[in-house]
Amino acid sequence: MILYALYFGFACVGLSQLLAMWRLITGPGIGDRVLAIDTMTVNAVGLIVLLGIAGASQIYFEAALLIAMLGFVSTVAYARFVLRGDIIE
């Protein structure tokens, strides 16, 4: 039963990743593109967690935590760059 749930999770998060990529490419504004990148980071974390569950390995969860932290910081930095023109004042 867990195998079917994992397949369903991979399919849903993969579809979400493709839709976020579509928004990144066709987004009408820069704000849409920033949110699409952030959504793609969250989806990547979800895929890595699902891979860790499927492979029963602890290292994937640590990688997902690192990617989540880097994704948050990069989204904030990019948003500050778009709003102010610089990252560090």
PyMOL Python script that loads the backbone (N, CA, C, O; Angstrom):
from pymol import cmd

cmd.read_pdbstr("""\
ATOM      1  N   MET A   1       0.818  -1.194   0.000  1.00  0.00           N
ATOM      2  CA  MET A   1       0.000   0.000   0.000  1.00  0.00           C
ATOM      3  C   MET A   1       0.861   1.255   0.000  1.00  0.00           C
ATOM      4  O   MET A   1       0.543   2.234  -0.676  1.00  0.00           O
ATOM      5  N   ILE A   2       1.970   1.222   0.774  1.00  0.00           N
ATOM      6  CA  ILE A   2       2.840   2.393   0.841  1.00  0.00           C
ATOM      7  C   ILE A   2       3.501   2.662  -0.508  1.00  0.00           C
ATOM      8  O   ILE A   2       3.807   3.810  -0.833  1.00  0.00           O
ATOM      9  N   LEU A   3       3.719   1.623  -1.282  1.00  0.00           N
ATOM     10  CA  LEU A   3       4.323   1.791  -2.596  1.00  0.00           C
ATOM     11  C   LEU A   3       3.417   2.601  -3.513  1.00  0.00           C
ATOM     12  O   LEU A   3       3.892   3.468  -4.247  1.00  0.00           O
ATOM     13  N   TYR A   4       2.117   2.326  -3.477  1.00  0.00           N
ATOM     14  CA  TYR A   4       1.174   3.089  -4.297  1.00  0.00           C
ATOM     15  C   TYR A   4       1.087   4.545  -3.834  1.00  0.00           C
ATOM     16  O   TYR A   4       0.960   5.458  -4.650  1.00  0.00           O
ATOM     17  N   ALA A   5       1.157   4.749  -2.530  1.00  0.00           N
ATOM     18  CA  ALA A   5       1.138   6.118  -2.005  1.00  0.00           C
ATOM     19  C   ALA A   5       2.386   6.875  -2.438  1.00  0.00           C
ATOM     20  O   ALA A   5       2.311   8.064  -2.749  1.00  0.00           O
ATOM     21  N   LEU A   6       3.528   6.203  -2.462  1.00  0.00           N
ATOM     22  CA  LEU A   6       4.748   6.844  -2.932  1.00  0.00           C
ATOM     23  C   LEU A   6       4.664   7.190  -4.413  1.00  0.00           C
ATOM     24  O   LEU A   6       5.060   8.284  -4.815  1.00  0.00           O
ATOM     25  N   TYR A   7       4.158   6.278  -5.219  1.00  0.00           N
ATOM     26  CA  TYR A   7       3.988   6.564  -6.651  1.00  0.00           C
ATOM     27  C   TYR A   7       3.048   7.748  -6.865  1.00  0.00           C
ATOM     28  O   TYR A   7       3.308   8.614  -7.700  1.00  0.00           O
ATOM     29  N   PHE A   8       1.964   7.776  -6.110  1.00  0.00           N
ATOM     30  CA  PHE A   8       1.022   8.884  -6.219  1.00  0.00           C
ATOM     31  C   PHE A   8       1.676  10.194  -5.789  1.00  0.00           C
ATOM     32  O   PHE A   8       1.465  11.233  -6.416  1.00  0.00           O
ATOM     33  N   GLY A   9       2.464  10.144  -4.726  1.00  0.00           N
ATOM     34  CA  GLY A   9       3.172  11.337  -4.257  1.00  0.00           C
ATOM     35  C   GLY A   9       4.185  11.831  -5.281  1.00  0.00           C
ATOM     36  O   GLY A   9       4.272  13.031  -5.544  1.00  0.00           O
ATOM     37  N   PHE A  10       4.957  10.905  -5.863  1.00  0.00           N
ATOM     38  CA  PHE A  10       5.903  11.293  -6.909  1.00  0.00           C
ATOM     39  C   PHE A  10       5.187  11.929  -8.098  1.00  0.00           C
ATOM     40  O   PHE A  10       5.656  12.926  -8.647  1.00  0.00           O
ATOM     41  N   ALA A  11       4.064  11.358  -8.490  1.00  0.00           N
ATOM     42  CA  ALA A  11       3.325  11.898  -9.629  1.00  0.00           C
ATOM     43  C   ALA A  11       2.777  13.292  -9.336  1.00  0.00           C
ATOM     44  O   ALA A  11       2.865  14.188 -10.175  1.00  0.00           O
ATOM     45  N   CYS A  12       2.216  13.470  -8.152  1.00  0.00           N
ATOM     46  CA  CYS A  12       1.629  14.779  -7.802  1.00  0.00           C
ATOM     47  C   CYS A  12       2.697  15.857  -7.677  1.00  0.00           C
ATOM     48  O   CYS A  12       2.536  16.956  -8.207  1.00  0.00           O
ATOM     49  N   VAL A  13       3.778  15.550  -6.984  1.00  0.00           N
ATOM     50  CA  VAL A  13       4.829  16.548  -6.809  1.00  0.00           C
ATOM     51  C   VAL A  13       5.555  16.801  -8.127  1.00  0.00           C
ATOM     52  O   VAL A  13       5.965  17.930  -8.394  1.00  0.00           O
ATOM     53  N   GLY A  14       5.717  15.789  -8.937  1.00  0.00           N
ATOM     54  CA  GLY A  14       6.318  15.980 -10.261  1.00  0.00           C
ATOM     55  C   GLY A  14       5.464  16.859 -11.156  1.00  0.00           C
ATOM     56  O   GLY A  14       5.982  17.725 -11.862  1.00  0.00           O
ATOM     57  N   LEU A  15       4.152  16.638 -11.129  1.00  0.00           N
ATOM     58  CA  LEU A  15       3.246  17.493 -11.898  1.00  0.00           C
ATOM     59  C   LEU A  15       3.285  18.924 -11.383  1.00  0.00           C
ATOM     60  O   LEU A  15       3.270  19.873 -12.168  1.00  0.00           O
ATOM     61  N   SER A  16       3.334  19.077 -10.074  1.00  0.00           N
ATOM     62  CA  SER A  16       3.438  20.409  -9.487  1.00  0.00           C
ATOM     63  C   SER A  16       4.742  21.093  -9.905  1.00  0.00           C
ATOM     64  O   SER A  16       4.762  22.299 -10.151  1.00  0.00           O
ATOM     65  N   GLN A  17       5.815  20.332  -9.983  1.00  0.00           N
ATOM     66  CA  GLN A  17       7.099  20.879 -10.425  1.00  0.00           C
ATOM     67  C   GLN A  17       7.017  21.344 -11.877  1.00  0.00           C
ATOM     68  O   GLN A  17       7.541  22.405 -12.217  1.00  0.00           O
ATOM     69  N   LEU A  18       6.378  20.573 -12.720  1.00  0.00           N
ATOM     70  CA  LEU A  18       6.222  20.978 -14.119  1.00  0.00           C
ATOM     71  C   LEU A  18       5.359  22.226 -14.258  1.00  0.00           C
ATOM     72  O   LEU A  18       5.661  23.098 -15.073  1.00  0.00           O
ATOM     73  N   LEU A  19       4.297  22.320 -13.477  1.00  0.00           N
ATOM     74  CA  LEU A  19       3.439  23.498 -13.538  1.00  0.00           C
ATOM     75  C   LEU A  19       4.160  24.742 -13.025  1.00  0.00           C
ATOM     76  O   LEU A  19       3.962  25.836 -13.555  1.00  0.00           O
ATOM     77  N   ALA A  20       4.992  24.582 -11.999  1.00  0.00           N
ATOM     78  CA  ALA A  20       5.771  25.717 -11.508  1.00  0.00           C
ATOM     79  C   ALA A  20       6.814  26.140 -12.546  1.00  0.00           C
ATOM     80  O   ALA A  20       7.099  27.328 -12.699  1.00  0.00           O
ATOM     81  N   MET A  21       7.374  25.171 -13.251  1.00  0.00           N
ATOM     82  CA  MET A  21       8.320  25.500 -14.305  1.00  0.00           C
ATOM     83  C   MET A  21       7.627  26.255 -15.445  1.00  0.00           C
ATOM     84  O   MET A  21       8.203  27.166 -16.038  1.00  0.00           O
ATOM     85  N   TRP A  22       6.406  25.871 -15.735  1.00  0.00           N
ATOM     86  CA  TRP A  22       5.626  26.576 -16.747  1.00  0.00           C
ATOM     87  C   TRP A  22       5.380  28.022 -16.313  1.00  0.00           C
ATOM     88  O   TRP A  22       5.464  28.937 -17.133  1.00  0.00           O
ATOM     89  N   ARG A  23       5.079  28.233 -15.037  1.00  0.00           N
ATOM     90  CA  ARG A  23       4.867  29.589 -14.522  1.00  0.00           C
ATOM     91  C   ARG A  23       6.169  30.382 -14.563  1.00  0.00           C
ATOM     92  O   ARG A  23       6.155  31.587 -14.811  1.00  0.00           O
ATOM     93  N   LEU A  24       7.284  29.716 -14.323  1.00  0.00           N
ATOM     94  CA  LEU A  24       8.577  30.386 -14.385  1.00  0.00           C
ATOM     95  C   LEU A  24       8.868  30.870 -15.801  1.00  0.00           C
ATOM     96  O   LEU A  24       9.401  31.964 -15.987  1.00  0.00           O
ATOM     97  N   ILE A  25       8.527  30.075 -16.783  1.00  0.00           N
ATOM     98  CA  ILE A  25       8.799  30.435 -18.174  1.00  0.00           C
ATOM     99  C   ILE A  25       7.825  31.495 -18.680  1.00  0.00           C
ATOM    100  O   ILE A  25       8.234  32.436 -19.360  1.00  0.00           O
ATOM    101  N   THR A  26       6.549  31.353 -18.356  1.00  0.00           N
ATOM    102  CA  THR A  26       5.532  32.233 -18.943  1.00  0.00           C
ATOM    103  C   THR A  26       4.983  33.268 -17.981  1.00  0.00           C
ATOM    104  O   THR A  26       3.996  33.935 -18.292  1.00  0.00           O
ATOM    105  N   GLY A  27       5.604  33.417 -16.815  1.00  0.00           N
ATOM    106  CA  GLY A  27       5.085  34.362 -15.827  1.00  0.00           C
ATOM    107  C   GLY A  27       5.050  35.780 -16.375  1.00  0.00           C
ATOM    108  O   GLY A  27       6.026  36.231 -16.973  1.00  0.00           O
ATOM    109  N   PRO A  28       3.943  36.491 -16.181  1.00  0.00           N
ATOM    110  CA  PRO A  28       3.870  37.843 -16.749  1.00  0.00           C
ATOM    111  C   PRO A  28       4.747  38.850 -16.022  1.00  0.00           C
ATOM    112  O   PRO A  28       5.139  39.857 -16.612  1.00  0.00           O
ATOM    113  N   GLY A  29       5.062  38.605 -14.760  1.00  0.00           N
ATOM    114  CA  GLY A  29       5.867  39.563 -14.010  1.00  0.00           C
ATOM    115  C   GLY A  29       7.008  38.900 -13.285  1.00  0.00           C
ATOM    116  O   GLY A  29       7.088  37.674 -13.207  1.00  0.00           O
ATOM    117  N   ILE A  30       7.900  39.731 -12.748  1.00  0.00           N
ATOM    118  CA  ILE A  30       9.048  39.198 -12.027  1.00  0.00           C
ATOM    119  C   ILE A  30       8.619  38.567 -10.706  1.00  0.00           C
ATOM    120  O   ILE A  30       9.254  37.621 -10.241  1.00  0.00           O
ATOM    121  N   GLY A  31       7.557  39.074 -10.101  1.00  0.00           N
ATOM    122  CA  GLY A  31       7.056  38.482  -8.861  1.00  0.00           C
ATOM    123  C   GLY A  31       6.566  37.062  -9.066  1.00  0.00           C
ATOM    124  O   GLY A  31       6.775  36.197  -8.216  1.00  0.00           O
ATOM    125  N   ASP A  32       5.908  36.821 -10.205  1.00  0.00           N
ATOM    126  CA  ASP A  32       5.463  35.459 -10.518  1.00  0.00           C
ATOM    127  C   ASP A  32       6.645  34.519 -10.688  1.00  0.00           C
ATOM    128  O   ASP A  32       6.587  33.358 -10.283  1.00  0.00           O
ATOM    129  N   ARG A  33       7.699  35.014 -11.277  1.00  0.00           N
ATOM    130  CA  ARG A  33       8.873  34.172 -11.479  1.00  0.00           C
ATOM    131  C   ARG A  33       9.586  33.858 -10.160  1.00  0.00           C
ATOM    132  O   ARG A  33      10.075  32.745  -9.966  1.00  0.00           O
ATOM    133  N   VAL A  34       9.644  34.833  -9.263  1.00  0.00           N
ATOM    134  CA  VAL A  34      10.253  34.588  -7.949  1.00  0.00           C
ATOM    135  C   VAL A  34       9.448  33.547  -7.178  1.00  0.00           C
ATOM    136  O   VAL A  34      10.016  32.640  -6.570  1.00  0.00           O
ATOM    137  N   LEU A  35       8.136  33.680  -7.205  1.00  0.00           N
ATOM    138  CA  LEU A  35       7.293  32.689  -6.518  1.00  0.00           C
ATOM    139  C   LEU A  35       7.394  31.314  -7.164  1.00  0.00           C
ATOM    140  O   LEU A  35       7.327  30.299  -6.471  1.00  0.00           O
ATOM    141  N   ALA A  36       7.554  31.269  -8.483  1.00  0.00           N
ATOM    142  CA  ALA A  36       7.707  29.982  -9.160  1.00  0.00           C
ATOM    143  C   ALA A  36       9.010  29.304  -8.752  1.00  0.00           C
ATOM    144  O   ALA A  36       9.045  28.089  -8.560  1.00  0.00           O
ATOM    145  N   ILE A  37      10.083  30.087  -8.619  1.00  0.00           N
ATOM    146  CA  ILE A  37      11.351  29.510  -8.175  1.00  0.00           C
ATOM    147  C   ILE A  37      11.227  28.985  -6.747  1.00  0.00           C
ATOM    148  O   ILE A  37      11.744  27.914  -6.427  1.00  0.00           O
ATOM    149  N   ASP A  38      10.545  29.735  -5.897  1.00  0.00           N
ATOM    150  CA  ASP A  38      10.345  29.283  -4.523  1.00  0.00           C
ATOM    151  C   ASP A  38       9.499  28.015  -4.484  1.00  0.00           C
ATOM    152  O   ASP A  38       9.786  27.098  -3.713  1.00  0.00           O
ATOM    153  N   THR A  39       8.472  27.962  -5.302  1.00  0.00           N
ATOM    154  CA  THR A  39       7.627  26.761  -5.370  1.00  0.00           C
ATOM    155  C   THR A  39       8.420  25.571  -5.892  1.00  0.00           C
ATOM    156  O   THR A  39       8.239  24.448  -5.420  1.00  0.00           O
ATOM    157  N   MET A  40       9.294  25.809  -6.858  1.00  0.00           N
ATOM    158  CA  MET A  40      10.115  24.717  -7.372  1.00  0.00           C
ATOM    159  C   MET A  40      11.093  24.211  -6.308  1.00  0.00           C
ATOM    160  O   MET A  40      11.402  23.019  -6.269  1.00  0.00           O
ATOM    161  N   THR A  41      11.576  25.095  -5.456  1.00  0.00           N
ATOM    162  CA  THR A  41      12.445  24.669  -4.365  1.00  0.00           C
ATOM    163  C   THR A  41      11.684  23.790  -3.377  1.00  0.00           C
ATOM    164  O   THR A  41      12.190  22.758  -2.936  1.00  0.00           O
ATOM    165  N   VAL A  42      10.470  24.203  -3.035  1.00  0.00           N
ATOM    166  CA  VAL A  42       9.647  23.406  -2.117  1.00  0.00           C
ATOM    167  C   VAL A  42       9.319  22.048  -2.742  1.00  0.00           C
ATOM    168  O   VAL A  42       9.338  21.026  -2.055  1.00  0.00           O
ATOM    169  N   ASN A  43       9.022  22.038  -4.029  1.00  0.00           N
ATOM    170  CA  ASN A  43       8.738  20.769  -4.707  1.00  0.00           C
ATOM    171  C   ASN A  43       9.973  19.874  -4.755  1.00  0.00           C
ATOM    172  O   ASN A  43       9.860  18.656  -4.612  1.00  0.00           O
ATOM    173  N   ALA A  44      11.146  20.465  -4.953  1.00  0.00           N
ATOM    174  CA  ALA A  44      12.375  19.670  -4.958  1.00  0.00           C
ATOM    175  C   ALA A  44      12.614  19.040  -3.588  1.00  0.00           C
ATOM    176  O   ALA A  44      13.042  17.890  -3.494  1.00  0.00           O
ATOM    177  N   VAL A  45      12.339  19.789  -2.540  1.00  0.00           N
ATOM    178  CA  VAL A  45      12.461  19.242  -1.186  1.00  0.00           C
ATOM    179  C   VAL A  45      11.485  18.081  -1.008  1.00  0.00           C
ATOM    180  O   VAL A  45      11.836  17.048  -0.439  1.00  0.00           O
ATOM    181  N   GLY A  46      10.269  18.257  -1.494  1.00  0.00           N
ATOM    182  CA  GLY A  46       9.280  17.181  -1.409  1.00  0.00           C
ATOM    183  C   GLY A  46       9.708  15.937  -2.158  1.00  0.00           C
ATOM    184  O   GLY A  46       9.530  14.822  -1.669  1.00  0.00           O
ATOM    185  N   LEU A  47      10.274  16.120  -3.346  1.00  0.00           N
ATOM    186  CA  LEU A  47      10.744  14.964  -4.112  1.00  0.00           C
ATOM    187  C   LEU A  47      11.907  14.262  -3.409  1.00  0.00           C
ATOM    188  O   LEU A  47      11.986  13.033  -3.421  1.00  0.00           O
ATOM    189  N   ILE A  48      12.792  15.021  -2.809  1.00  0.00           N
ATOM    190  CA  ILE A  48      13.918  14.412  -2.102  1.00  0.00           C
ATOM    191  C   ILE A  48      13.430  13.650  -0.869  1.00  0.00           C
ATOM    192  O   ILE A  48      13.947  12.576  -0.563  1.00  0.00           O
ATOM    193  N   VAL A  49      12.456  14.189  -0.172  1.00  0.00           N
ATOM    194  CA  VAL A  49      11.897  13.483   0.986  1.00  0.00           C
ATOM    195  C   VAL A  49      11.217  12.191   0.540  1.00  0.00           C
ATOM    196  O   VAL A  49      11.382  11.150   1.176  1.00  0.00           O
ATOM    197  N   LEU A  50      10.460  12.253  -0.540  1.00  0.00           N
ATOM    198  CA  LEU A  50       9.828  11.031  -1.054  1.00  0.00           C
ATOM    199  C   LEU A  50      10.869  10.005  -1.474  1.00  0.00           C
ATOM    200  O   LEU A  50      10.686   8.806  -1.263  1.00  0.00           O
ATOM    201  N   LEU A  51      11.961  10.474  -2.069  1.00  0.00           N
ATOM    202  CA  LEU A  51      13.040   9.568  -2.448  1.00  0.00           C
ATOM    203  C   LEU A  51      13.681   8.937  -1.214  1.00  0.00           C
ATOM    204  O   LEU A  51      14.051   7.763  -1.227  1.00  0.00           O
ATOM    205  N   GLY A  52      13.807   9.724  -0.155  1.00  0.00           N
ATOM    206  CA  GLY A  52      14.349   9.182   1.094  1.00  0.00           C
ATOM    207  C   GLY A  52      13.435   8.141   1.708  1.00  0.00           C
ATOM    208  O   GLY A  52      13.904   7.148   2.264  1.00  0.00           O
ATOM    209  N   ILE A  53      12.126   8.362   1.612  1.00  0.00           N
ATOM    210  CA  ILE A  53      11.184   7.365   2.127  1.00  0.00           C
ATOM    211  C   ILE A  53      11.250   6.104   1.292  1.00  0.00           C
ATOM    212  O   ILE A  53      11.241   4.996   1.828  1.00  0.00           O
ATOM    213  N   ALA A  54      11.319   6.270  -0.032  1.00  0.00           N
ATOM    214  CA  ALA A  54      11.353   5.097  -0.918  1.00  0.00           C
ATOM    215  C   ALA A  54      12.644   4.298  -0.737  1.00  0.00           C
ATOM    216  O   ALA A  54      12.629   3.068  -0.776  1.00  0.00           O
ATOM    217  N   GLY A  55      13.759   5.002  -0.540  1.00  0.00           N
ATOM    218  CA  GLY A  55      15.034   4.321  -0.406  1.00  0.00           C
ATOM    219  C   GLY A  55      15.402   3.967   1.014  1.00  0.00           C
ATOM    220  O   GLY A  55      16.405   3.289   1.240  1.00  0.00           O
ATOM    221  N   ALA A  56      14.612   4.410   1.981  1.00  0.00           N
ATOM    222  CA  ALA A  56      14.846   4.140   3.404  1.00  0.00           C
ATOM    223  C   ALA A  56      16.249   4.562   3.825  1.00  0.00           C
ATOM    224  O   ALA A  56      16.973   3.810   4.478  1.00  0.00           O
ATOM    225  N   SER A  57      16.619   5.792   3.432  1.00  0.00           N
ATOM    226  CA  SER A  57      17.934   6.308   3.759  1.00  0.00           C
ATOM    227  C   SER A  57      17.797   7.643   4.468  1.00  0.00           C
ATOM    228  O   SER A  57      16.978   8.475   4.079  1.00  0.00           O
ATOM    229  N   GLN A  58      18.593   7.852   5.506  1.00  0.00           N
ATOM    230  CA  GLN A  58      18.541   9.078   6.296  1.00  0.00           C
ATOM    231  C   GLN A  58      19.204  10.262   5.599  1.00  0.00           C
ATOM    232  O   GLN A  58      18.858  11.410   5.877  1.00  0.00           O
ATOM    233  N   ILE A  59      20.135  10.007   4.716  1.00  0.00           N
ATOM    234  CA  ILE A  59      20.919  11.085   4.112  1.00  0.00           C
ATOM    235  C   ILE A  59      20.051  12.001   3.243  1.00  0.00           C
ATOM    236  O   ILE A  59      20.360  13.184   3.096  1.00  0.00           O
ATOM    237  N   TYR A  60      18.991  11.478   2.678  1.00  0.00           N
ATOM    238  CA  TYR A  60      18.115  12.309   1.845  1.00  0.00           C
ATOM    239  C   TYR A  60      17.404  13.373   2.671  1.00  0.00           C
ATOM    240  O   TYR A  60      17.148  14.471   2.177  1.00  0.00           O
ATOM    241  N   PHE A  61      17.087  13.064   3.902  1.00  0.00           N
ATOM    242  CA  PHE A  61      16.396  14.029   4.744  1.00  0.00           C
ATOM    243  C   PHE A  61      17.316  15.176   5.126  1.00  0.00           C
ATOM    244  O   PHE A  61      16.873  16.320   5.229  1.00  0.00           O
ATOM    245  N   GLU A  62      18.584  14.883   5.336  1.00  0.00           N
ATOM    246  CA  GLU A  62      19.552  15.941   5.609  1.00  0.00           C
ATOM    247  C   GLU A  62      19.748  16.823   4.377  1.00  0.00           C
ATOM    248  O   GLU A  62      19.849  18.045   4.489  1.00  0.00           O
ATOM    249  N   ALA A  63      19.801  16.198   3.207  1.00  0.00           N
ATOM    250  CA  ALA A  63      19.932  16.967   1.969  1.00  0.00           C
ATOM    251  C   ALA A  63      18.708  17.853   1.744  1.00  0.00           C
ATOM    252  O   ALA A  63      18.832  18.991   1.292  1.00  0.00           O
ATOM    253  N   ALA A  64      17.533  17.325   2.061  1.00  0.00           N
ATOM    254  CA  ALA A  64      16.312  18.111   1.907  1.00  0.00           C
ATOM    255  C   ALA A  64      16.311  19.312   2.838  1.00  0.00           C
ATOM    256  O   ALA A  64      15.862  20.393   2.456  1.00  0.00           O
ATOM    257  N   LEU A  65      16.810  19.134   4.057  1.00  0.00           N
ATOM    258  CA  LEU A  65      16.899  20.246   5.005  1.00  0.00           C
ATOM    259  C   LEU A  65      17.847  21.322   4.508  1.00  0.00           C
ATOM    260  O   LEU A  65      17.536  22.509   4.603  1.00  0.00           O
ATOM    261  N   LEU A  66      18.997  20.927   3.979  1.00  0.00           N
ATOM    262  CA  LEU A  66      19.948  21.898   3.441  1.00  0.00           C
ATOM    263  C   LEU A  66      19.382  22.654   2.246  1.00  0.00           C
ATOM    264  O   LEU A  66      19.548  23.869   2.142  1.00  0.00           O
ATOM    265  N   ILE A  67      18.720  21.947   1.352  1.00  0.00           N
ATOM    266  CA  ILE A  67      18.132  22.596   0.179  1.00  0.00           C
ATOM    267  C   ILE A  67      17.009  23.537   0.592  1.00  0.00           C
ATOM    268  O   ILE A  67      16.850  24.603  -0.003  1.00  0.00           O
ATOM    269  N   ALA A  68      16.233  23.165   1.592  1.00  0.00           N
ATOM    270  CA  ALA A  68      15.169  24.046   2.074  1.00  0.00           C
ATOM    271  C   ALA A  68      15.742  25.335   2.647  1.00  0.00           C
ATOM    272  O   ALA A  68      15.208  26.415   2.391  1.00  0.00           O
ATOM    273  N   MET A  69      16.818  25.238   3.417  1.00  0.00           N
ATOM    274  CA  MET A  69      17.431  26.440   3.979  1.00  0.00           C
ATOM    275  C   MET A  69      18.029  27.324   2.890  1.00  0.00           C
ATOM    276  O   MET A  69      17.848  28.542   2.909  1.00  0.00           O
ATOM    277  N   LEU A  70      18.732  26.726   1.955  1.00  0.00           N
ATOM    278  CA  LEU A  70      19.311  27.505   0.861  1.00  0.00           C
ATOM    279  C   LEU A  70      18.235  28.115  -0.030  1.00  0.00           C
ATOM    280  O   LEU A  70      18.392  29.236  -0.515  1.00  0.00           O
ATOM    281  N   GLY A  71      17.156  27.394  -0.244  1.00  0.00           N
ATOM    282  CA  GLY A  71      16.057  27.926  -1.051  1.00  0.00           C
ATOM    283  C   GLY A  71      15.405  29.124  -0.412  1.00  0.00           C
ATOM    284  O   GLY A  71      15.061  30.086  -1.099  1.00  0.00           O
ATOM    285  N   PHE A  72      15.229  29.083   0.906  1.00  0.00           N
ATOM    286  CA  PHE A  72      14.632  30.221   1.601  1.00  0.00           C
ATOM    287  C   PHE A  72      15.527  31.446   1.510  1.00  0.00           C
ATOM    288  O   PHE A  72      15.060  32.541   1.198  1.00  0.00           O
ATOM    289  N   VAL A  73      16.807  31.263   1.781  1.00  0.00           N
ATOM    290  CA  VAL A  73      17.734  32.391   1.749  1.00  0.00           C
ATOM    291  C   VAL A  73      17.848  32.959   0.335  1.00  0.00           C
ATOM    292  O   VAL A  73      17.891  34.176   0.161  1.00  0.00           O
ATOM    293  N   SER A  74      17.896  32.102  -0.663  1.00  0.00           N
ATOM    294  CA  SER A  74      18.011  32.605  -2.038  1.00  0.00           C
ATOM    295  C   SER A  74      16.745  33.326  -2.480  1.00  0.00           C
ATOM    296  O   SER A  74      16.831  34.306  -3.220  1.00  0.00           O
ATOM    297  N   THR A  75      15.580  32.873  -2.052  1.00  0.00           N
ATOM    298  CA  THR A  75      14.344  33.560  -2.405  1.00  0.00           C
ATOM    299  C   THR A  75      14.286  34.943  -1.764  1.00  0.00           C
ATOM    300  O   THR A  75      13.883  35.909  -2.411  1.00  0.00           O
ATOM    301  N   VAL A  76      14.680  35.043  -0.519  1.00  0.00           N
ATOM    302  CA  VAL A  76      14.704  36.342   0.158  1.00  0.00           C
ATOM    303  C   VAL A  76      15.722  37.266  -0.501  1.00  0.00           C
ATOM    304  O   VAL A  76      15.441  38.447  -0.705  1.00  0.00           O
ATOM    305  N   ALA A  77      16.893  36.748  -0.835  1.00  0.00           N
ATOM    306  CA  ALA A  77      17.921  37.574  -1.469  1.00  0.00           C
ATOM    307  C   ALA A  77      17.461  38.056  -2.844  1.00  0.00           C
ATOM    308  O   ALA A  77      17.672  39.217  -3.195  1.00  0.00           O
ATOM    309  N   TYR A  78      16.844  37.185  -3.612  1.00  0.00           N
ATOM    310  CA  TYR A  78      16.379  37.578  -4.947  1.00  0.00           C
ATOM    311  C   TYR A  78      15.243  38.589  -4.852  1.00  0.00           C
ATOM    312  O   TYR A  78      15.173  39.517  -5.658  1.00  0.00           O
ATOM    313  N   ALA A  79      14.368  38.423  -3.893  1.00  0.00           N
ATOM    314  CA  ALA A  79      13.274  39.387  -3.722  1.00  0.00           C
ATOM    315  C   ALA A  79      13.827  40.750  -3.304  1.00  0.00           C
ATOM    316  O   ALA A  79      13.350  41.780  -3.780  1.00  0.00           O
ATOM    317  N   ARG A  80      14.828  40.767  -2.420  1.00  0.00           N
ATOM    318  CA  ARG A  80      15.445  42.046  -2.043  1.00  0.00           C
ATOM    319  C   ARG A  80      16.139  42.687  -3.231  1.00  0.00           C
ATOM    320  O   ARG A  80      16.105  43.907  -3.393  1.00  0.00           O
ATOM    321  N   PHE A  81      16.768  41.869  -4.059  1.00  0.00           N
ATOM    322  CA  PHE A  81      17.434  42.409  -5.243  1.00  0.00           C
ATOM    323  C   PHE A  81      16.436  43.029  -6.211  1.00  0.00           C
ATOM    324  O   PHE A  81      16.694  44.086  -6.788  1.00  0.00           O
ATOM    325  N   VAL A  82      15.303  42.372  -6.385  1.00  0.00           N
ATOM    326  CA  VAL A  82      14.284  42.898  -7.295  1.00  0.00           C
ATOM    327  C   VAL A  82      13.686  44.190  -6.743  1.00  0.00           C
ATOM    328  O   VAL A  82      13.453  45.134  -7.497  1.00  0.00           O
ATOM    329  N   LEU A  83      13.437  44.238  -5.442  1.00  0.00           N
ATOM    330  CA  LEU A  83      12.811  45.418  -4.849  1.00  0.00           C
ATOM    331  C   LEU A  83      13.766  46.609  -4.696  1.00  0.00           C
ATOM    332  O   LEU A  83      13.379  47.747  -4.962  1.00  0.00           O
ATOM    333  N   ARG A  84      15.009  46.353  -4.269  1.00  0.00           N
ATOM    334  CA  ARG A  84      15.919  47.443  -3.922  1.00  0.00           C
ATOM    335  C   ARG A  84      17.070  47.637  -4.892  1.00  0.00           C
ATOM    336  O   ARG A  84      17.678  48.707  -4.927  1.00  0.00           O
ATOM    337  N   GLY A  85      17.370  46.628  -5.669  1.00  0.00           N
ATOM    338  CA  GLY A  85      18.494  46.734  -6.587  1.00  0.00           C
ATOM    339  C   GLY A  85      19.816  46.241  -6.015  1.00  0.00           C
ATOM    340  O   GLY A  85      20.800  46.128  -6.746  1.00  0.00           O
ATOM    341  N   ASP A  86      19.854  45.944  -4.715  1.00  0.00           N
ATOM    342  CA  ASP A  86      21.035  45.376  -4.103  1.00  0.00           C
ATOM    343  C   ASP A  86      20.614  44.407  -3.005  1.00  0.00           C
ATOM    344  O   ASP A  86      19.485  44.460  -2.518  1.00  0.00           O
ATOM    345  N   ILE A  87      21.515  43.536  -2.625  1.00  0.00           N
ATOM    346  CA  ILE A  87      21.195  42.539  -1.619  1.00  0.00           C
ATOM    347  C   ILE A  87      21.693  42.980  -0.253  1.00  0.00           C
ATOM    348  O   ILE A  87      20.970  42.882   0.738  1.00  0.00           O
ATOM    349  N   ILE A  88      22.916  43.463  -0.200  1.00  0.00           N
ATOM    350  CA  ILE A  88      23.519  43.903   1.055  1.00  0.00           C
ATOM    351  C   ILE A  88      23.640  45.414   1.033  1.00  0.00           C
ATOM    352  O   ILE A  88      24.164  45.996   0.083  1.00  0.00           O
ATOM    353  N   GLU A  89      23.152  46.037   2.084  1.00  0.00           N
ATOM    354  CA  GLU A  89      23.206  47.493   2.126  1.00  0.00           C
ATOM    355  C   GLU A  89      24.479  47.978   2.744  1.00  0.00           C
ATOM    356  O   GLU A  89      24.690  49.185   2.859  1.00  0.00           O
TER     357      GLU A  89
END
""", "prot")
cmd.dss("prot")
cmd.show_as("cartoon", "prot")
cmd.util.cbc("prot")
cmd.orient("prot")
